[in-house]
Each structure stands twice: as structure tokens, then as C-alpha cells.
């Protein structure tokens, strides 16, 4: 193998970073749960307490383990507080996940082609792309669980597995536990039991235990919990388990059936088009599985068990979230890569043409928007980059690349173009607008900013001000500050509950701010006007 081809795998994470950058590195969408982690870390840094997460109001937040907070804190310590540093390490974790899938598949199958495809299918999955664009635990959880299951798969399939795979299996599970708690226990436990009892590659329990890695993993898994118990007592465990089980697990049969159905439907939806390509020629798929060697059957069996597990776990909750399906995406990608490289499949070309058509359509919309509506520099530069990639793909310049890999890149390019178009529509973010407006209204620069309504708004202001403004989340407590010079932030919904007779009210932010209604064709202008009027507007109140 030449030195050049030896490092071609780097294209997978690099392309993932390129395609996902518009959605990941700015608050085009500010996911609601991000506020819990950014607010907590800012409180931890202010209090110089690096072990206890806090809510925005200063009370303890014991709902999730510490790993996500430390990742975010590390980024803030090195790069300062900003929207970029809030997302950076989670974005890079997505690229690292893609790399892990590549090397896991290559190690298990000894096939670079299958490894490339598995990595690209993972990279092009919307759940992975969305999770890498949010500063919440999910992308870290799936990264650590994938490292762990890679270790277990190697232990299962190798006659004398290297000790590094035991470290991966158990330490990966420990880090997953320190990221999101009990879900990591469920996936690790099912993997362990599968290795003991599967009919193809059974392992005796003695072959599964590597004392050093197990002991270190247990220490890593429980260390923060022990510290929290010593520091805060049983209240910590009561709060933690209430979130992990008490508030989350449902006992209502109808709800469980509904959520399980949602889990199945969402898993199908988030694996399109691969699930269509793999299952349309069901006879060939069945023949591939039945004729596979014991090692491949054992791998497929564990994948199937994880899929069942994630659907069951998603069904057992009070409220279904699509991100609960994320842990199984890398293994499902491995399954699709195995099927697509070893069986005869159908409709790859028509599906590729469909996605190429959708991408071309979006490219044309982006070009027209940049030319006639708003010449946004990010839209223009991104569209030019996307157009080059599209023309290279459509012109057949990658003849040595498989149709499946081109399809994955087309899906990624479609994602890229969607978020390029959203950028001039949704930006600047309300937090950015509010910070700019607040600084214009400040007199001393020391005013406290009281934010009423959804606490996400206060969190957004903290991040966009680089944590330089003194922001208080009032939520639904509509009392006015005692100090007359302080500034209020609220939306139309909160205005009736505030006595503003001594305040001067001005607009602080609006959705669709940069959308120029007058530049659209006449028949579209009433529609654009209604969209703009329906957007949330935030106001700033300063003392008269």
C-alpha cells in the first residue's frame, strides 16, 4: 500500500467536519438542552467548584454525570466562553466517532472498502450530524459506547485478543457511564452477556475478565459518584436516580407501545436510504446472513441485539426523543456496509440521482438567494464550495469511488446546503442581537440583566456576551429588580405580567431579521410578511 493511500481514511473525518461546520459552529439552532450544560459550567467556573454542576439559579444539578461538563469546561478554559468554544469539542467528537467506526470496521472485516463505507454512512447520518452540533452528552455517549463495543467485538472474535481491546471495552463503558449514567450500564451489560451466551463465538467468563482494565474502569466509573456522595449525601443519589429512572421510565402500556412504534419508525427514517437499499433485495440479504461465517454471524447478532435494546429503551420512557436511538447508529452503519459490499443490491443509482437532484435544487435556491435577495458572504462562499463538490460528483470525477460512498457524500452535501441557506434566514441569533442592543443601552456597563421567560434566552445572552454580562434568569418570577438602573429582557408573552410604567421599552431582537421582504417576488411578499410577523420578538426595558 502506498503512503498516499495509507492515509486516505483522513478524508472521512475531514469531510464530516467540512459538511457539518455550518450547523455546528454557530447557533443557527440553539438546542434547548444546551442551556443546562453551558449554564452549569459557567456557574462551576465562577464558584471554582469543578465537581458539582449547578443550575442557572445556583442550585445543584445532579441529573447527569460529570463528563460533559468537564469537556465543555476544558474548552472554555482554553478558548474562552463563546458559541464556538461551546460547540467545538462536540463537533470534533463527531469526527472522532467517524474515525473510530472506520478503524473498528477495518479491524473486524480486514476490508478498507467496507470500512470507508461504514464510516461515511455514519458521517452522513442526521442523528450524528445533529448531535455533533450540540453541546450535550449524546455525541460523547455514542463515541464512548462505540469504543466499548469495538473492544467487546474484538474480544469475541479473536482467539487471543490483545489487552488493548479489554481496556477499550471496559474503559469506554466507564467513560460512557460518566457521561450519561445508566444507559451505558445497559449496553455494556447486554454486550457482556452476549459474549457469554451467543451460539457462534461464545467466550468463557474467564476470557472476558481482564483484572487491570476492569478495576481501573470501575474506579473511573464510580469516582465522581463517590465524591458527590461524600460531598452532598444521599440527596445526590435521590436526584440522580429520579432523573435516570423515576421521571423517565413509563409504566403506561399505551405509552410504551406508542414510544416503541416511534422508535422503530424513527430508526427507519434516520437510516434512509441505506435501509431501503439493504432490504429491497431481501432474498439476497437473507442468503448473505445465512451463508456468513460464524464470526460475521456473531457480529451481526450483537448488532441486532443492540438495535432491539435501543428500541426497547426508547419505548420505556415517558417522552420519546429521536436522539435516544443514536448509540446504535455506528453498529447499524457497520451492518449496512457489510451488506452493501457483499451482496447484490438494487436502486443505488436511482437513489443517488434523487439525492443529486435534491442537492442541485438547493444549490440553485442558494445561488438565487445570494444573487437576488441577500448576498451573504457565508452563503456565497459555502455555495461556491458546494457547487464545486457537486460538479465533481456529477461529472464522474470520482470513478474509482463506489456509488455508495458518493451517495453518502451527496447526503452530506445536501445537509451542508440546507444549513447554508438557513444561515442568512435565521442569523444573527437572538442572543447576539440582544447582547448588541444591551451594550448600546448600558450606561455604566455594570448593570444586571434580568431575563424573563424561557431560561434559554438568558443562557444565550451569557454565551454571546462571552460571560461578560451579569445575567439573572427570572423564568416566570415577574418581580422587578430593586436597583433602578438594571435592564429587563422579555418577549411579548411576558410583557403583560411586568409593570413597565417606569421603563422605556425598545426592540432587542427579532427572528428573520435579515430577510428583506421587499426583495422577494410580489406573490411571495405576503407570505414572507406573515412569517416575519409570527417570529419571536424580544424587548429591552431600561429605566426612564
N, C-alpha and C positions, 0 to 999 in steps of 0.2 A: 504493500500500500504506500503511495506517495505521501510526502509530508503535507501536500496541499489537501488531498482527500482525507487525510487523517483528522483534520480539524474542520471539516465541512459541517459537523454537528453544531458548531457555534452559530451557524445561520439560524437555527431554530429559535434559541432564546433571543437572539438579536432582532429577528423579525417580529417575534412576540412583543418585545419592548417597543419597537417602532410602531406597530399597528395599534397597540393599546395605549400609547402615550397620550393622545388627545383626551381619552376618558379618564386616565389615571392621574395625571399631573396637575389638574386644575379641578375646581369644584363645579364642573359642568352639572353634575348631580352630586348633592351632598346627602349621602345616605343617612337616614335618621339615627341609626345606632352609633355612628361615628362620634357623636357628641359625648356619649358616655365614656369613651376611652380618651379622647383629647382633653375633655374637662378634668377627668380623673388625674391624668398625667400632669397637667398644669398645676393642679392642687398639690400633688405629691412633690413637685419641684419647689413650689412656693413654701411648703411646710418642711422641706428637706426630709421627708419620710418616704423612703424608696421601696417600702414593702407593703404599705397599706393604701389601697385605692380609695378614692373619695368621690362623692357626687359633687355637682356644681355648688350645692349649698353647704358643703363642708362636712356632711355626714358620711359615714363609712359606706363603701360599696363592695360587698363581699360576694357578688353574684358570679364572677368569673375569676379563674386563677390568674397568676401574675404575668405570664409570658408576654402577652400582647402589650401590656402596659410598659414592660421593660424595653421591648422592641421600639415602641413609639418614643419612650424617654431617651433611648440612645440616639435616635435621630434628632430629637430636639436639642440634646446636649451638644452634638457635633455641629449641626447646621442651623440651630436657632428655631424658633417657632414660626411656621409658615404653612401654607397649604401644600407646598412642595415637600417639605420635610415630614408633613403628616402622612403623606401617601408613599413616599419614596421606597421605604424598605418593604412594604407590602407589594408594591409593583415589582421590585426585584425578587421577592419571594415567588411571585408568579413565574418569572423567568427561570428561577432555580427549580421550581416544580417541573417545568418542561424539560430541563436538563436531566433531572432525576428519572423521569419517565423514559427518556432516550436511553440512558445507561442501564436502567433496570431491564428494559426490553432487549437491549443488545446482549446483556449478560445472560438472560434467560433463554433467548432464542438463538444467539450467535449469528444474528442476521441484521446487518446495518439497514437494509431496506425496510424491514419490519419496524426497527427502532425509530427510523426517521418518521415513518407514517404514524406510529403511536404518539410520538412527541408532537407532531403537527396537529393531530386530531385533538390532543389535549389542549394545545395552544389556541385552537380555533373554537373551543367550547365556550359558549356565552357565560356559563356559570364561573368558569375560570377567569375569563376576561372581566366580568363584573366584580368578582371577589378580589382580584389584584388591583382594583380601582377603589378599594375601600379600606380604611384603617380600622378594621375589626378582625376578630380572631380567625375567620373562616379559611383564608388562604394559608395561614400558618398551620392550622389544624390539618388540612389536606396534605400539606408538604410533609409534616412530621409523620402522619399516618402512612403516606406513600413510602417514605424511607423505612418505616417499620415493616410494612407488608412485603417490601422488597427483601428485607432480611429474612422474614419467615419463608418466603418462596424459595430463597436460596438454601435455607436450612432443609427444607422439604425435598428439594430436587437434587441436591448434591450428596454424594456418598460420604465425603468428609468435608463439610463446609468450613470455609475459613472463619476464624474467630471474629473478623470484622462484621460478618453478617449477623452474629449474635448481638454485637454492640448496636448495629443498625436496628434490629428487631426490637430490642428492649429499651435502648436509649431513645429511639424515635417515638416509641409508645409513651415513655415518661415525659418527653417534651410535649407530646400531644395532650397528655393529661394536664400538664401545667399551662396549657393553652385554653382548653375548654372543658376539662373535667371528665365526667362520667362517660360521654360518648367514646372517648379514647379507650376506656376500660372495656366497653362492649366490643369494639372492633378488634382489640388485642386479644381479648378472651376467646372470641369466635375463631380467630386465626390459630391460636394455640390449640384449641380443641380439634380443629380441622386437621392439623398436622398429626394429632394422635389417632384420629379415627377414620380419615378418608380411606377409601378402598384401593387407591392407586399407589400412593407414596407415603405409607404410614411411617411414623417415627416413634420410637420408644421414648418415654418421658426423660430418660437419662440423656438422650441425644438432643433434647430440647433445652436442657439447663446448662447454662454457662455461668458458673457462680460469680465471677468478677463482674460481668455485664449486668446480671440480674441485681446484684447488690447495689452497684452504682446507680442503676436505673431506679430502683426503689428509693434510694436516698434523694435523687433528683426529683422524683415524683411527689414525695411527701414532705420535703424540706420546708417549702413555703407554708404548707398547711400546718405543720408543727409549729412554726414560728408564729403564725397567725393565732393559733390556739393559745400559745403561751402569752401572747400579747393581748388578745381580746376575749379569751374564754369561749364558752360554749355558744355564745351569741353568734360568733363567726360561723360555726358549723350549721346552726339553725338557719341562718340567712342563705348560706351556700346551697344546702340541700333543698331548701324551699324553691330556689330558682332552678336547680338541676332536675328536680322531680316534682315537688309539691305543686308549684304553679304551672308546670309544663305538661305533665302526664295526664291524659284524659281517661276517664273510666266510662264515658258515654259511648255505647255501641254504635249509634248512628254517626257520631262524630269521628270515631275511629275508622269506620267504613268509608266515610266521605274523604277523610285525610289520606287514607291508604290509596283510594282511587286517584286523588290529586297527585300523590307521589308517583304512581305508575304513569299517569298522563304527562306529568311534567318531565319525568325521566325520558319518556319517548320524545317529547318535544325538544328537550335540550340535547338530544343525541341525533336529531335530524341534521344532515341527510344520511349519516353513517348507518343508522339502524334500518333505513329503507334499503340501502344498497346491500347490507349484510343479510337481511331476512327475505328479500324478494325472491331470491333463488333458494328457497328453503330446502329443497331436496339436496342441493349441493352442500348447504350448510350442515344438514343432518349427516351426510356422508363424511364430511370433514371431521365432525366431532366423534362419530362412531369409529372412524379409522385412525384417529390420533393415537400416538404412543402414550404410555402411562404417564410420563412426565407432563405432556401437554394436557391430558385429561385432568391431572391433578391441579394444574394451574387454572384451567377453565372452571373446575369445580369450586375453587376458592373465590374466583371472580363471581360466579353465580351466587355463592353464599353471601358475599358482601352486598350484592345487589338486593337480595332478599332482605338482608339485615337493614339496609338503609331505607327500604320501603316500609318495613315493619316499624322502625323507629320514627319515621316521618308520620306514619299513621297514628302513632300512640300519643300525639301531642294535642294540646288544646287548640293551637293555631298552627296551620301548616305554612312553612316558608320554603321557597324553592331552594334556598342555599343549604338546607339540610341534606340535599342529595349530593352535594359537592364531593364528599370523601370517596365516592365510588367512581368518579369520572376518570381518574387515571387508569384504574383497572379496566373499566369499560373500554377505554381507548386502546389498551393492550389487546383486548378481545377483538375489537373491530380490526385492528392492524393484522392480527393473526388470520382472521377470516378473509380479509381483502387481499392479502398476499399469498394465500394458499388455496383459495377456491375461485371458481368461476362466478363472477358477479354480473349483475345487469344494471343498465340505466346510468352508468357512471358518466358517460358523455352527455346525455340529455340533462342530467342534474347539474353537471359542470356548466353547460350552456345557459341553464336557468340562472345560476348564480352570477355568471359573467354578465348576463343581461341585466340583472338587478344592479350589479356594480356599475355598469355603464350608465344606466338610468340615473343613479345617484351622482355619478361623476358629472353628467350633463346638468343636473339640477345645481350642483355646487358651482359649476362654471357659469351658468346663467345668473345665479345669485351674486357671485363675485363681480360679474361684468355689469349687471343692470340694477342690482339692489344695494349691495353693500360690499365694497372692495376691502374686506377684512384681510389683514396680512397673514394670519394663521390659516384662514380658509384658502387663500391663494397659494401659499407655499405648500400646504398639505395636499391640495387638489393637484398641483403640479407633480408632486411626488407620487400620488396615487395614480395619476394618468400615465406616468412613465411605467410604473409596475404593470398597470392594466395592458398597455400597448405591448409590453414584452410578453406578457402571458398570452394575449390574444394572437400575437404574431407567431406563436410557436417557437420562441427563442429558447424554451426550456424543454427541448425534445427528449433529453436524457432523463428528465424528471417524470415520475409517474403521474398519471391522471389524478390519483387520489391526493398526492401532495399539492398539485396545482389547485385542486378543489379546496383543500384546507386553506391555502393562501388566498384564494378568491373570497372565502368566507371572512378571513381576517381583514382583507381589503375592504369588504363591504362594511364591517364593523368600524374600520378606520374612517370611511367616508361618511357614515351616519353621524359620527361624533364630530367630524369636521364641520358638517352643516349645522349641528346643534350649537357649536361654539358661538358664532355670531348671533344666533337666535336667543340664547339663554344667558350669555355673558354681557356685562360683568355680573358676577354673583351678587345677590342681595347683601351679603356680608361686606363685600368690597365696596359697594355703593354706600352702605351705611357708615362704614369707617371714614370714608372720604367726607361724607356730609357731617358727621360728628366732629371731625377735626376742624371743619370750617366754622362750626358753631361754638367750639370751645373758646373760653376766654383765658383761663389760667393754665389749661392743659391738665389740671388735676381733678377735674370733675368726675364724679362717679356716674356710670351709665346704667340706668335701671331699665331692664328689658322685660316687658310684659308679654304673656302668651307663651307659645312653644319655646322650650328651653334650647332648641336647636339654633334659634336666631342668636341668642346670647353666645353660644359656642362658636357660631360662625364669625361673630364680631371679634371674639378673642383671637381666633386663628388669623384673620385678615389684618388685625392690628399688631400682629406678632407678639401678642400678650402684653402690649404696652398700655392698653386702656384698662381702667378699673371697672369691670363689668359685673353686675349683680343680676342673677336670674330671678325675677319675681314670680314667674309662672302665672298662676291665677290669683295671686295676692295683690289686690288693687289699691293698696295704700300708697300714698305719695311720700317721697323722701323728705326727711326733716330739713336737710340743707337745701336752701332755695336755688343755689347755683347748679345743682345736679341736673342731668339730662335724662329725658324719658324716651324710650323707643317702644312702639306698639303698632299693631295693624288696625284696620277698620273694625275688626271683630272685638278688639279690646277697648276701643275708644269710648263706648257708652258707659263703661264701668269706671272711668277715670274722670276726676273733677279737674278740668283743664282751664278753668276761667282765668287763672293767673299765669298761663303759659302761652307762648307763641308756637303754633303748630306749622311745620313745613314738611314737605315730602322728603323722605330719606332714601327710598329705593323703590323700584318698580320692576316687575317682570316684563320681559320683551322690550326692554328699554331701547335697544339699538335696532329694533325692527322698524324701518321707515315706511309707514303705511302708504304714504303718497307715491312711493316709487313702484308699487305693485300695479298690475293691470287693473283697470277700473272695476271689473266684475269681481275681483278678489278683495278690493279695499274694504267693503263692509264686513267681510269675514275676518280680515286682519284686525279691524277695529274692535270687533266683538271679542276676539282672542285677547287683545291687549287689555280691554276693559275687565275681562274675567281674571286677569293676573293679580297676584297678591301685591299690595302696596304697603310699605312700612312708612311710618311717620316719626318725626323727631320733634319733641316738645322741649323748648327752652324757656326759662323764666322771663317774664315780661320786664 
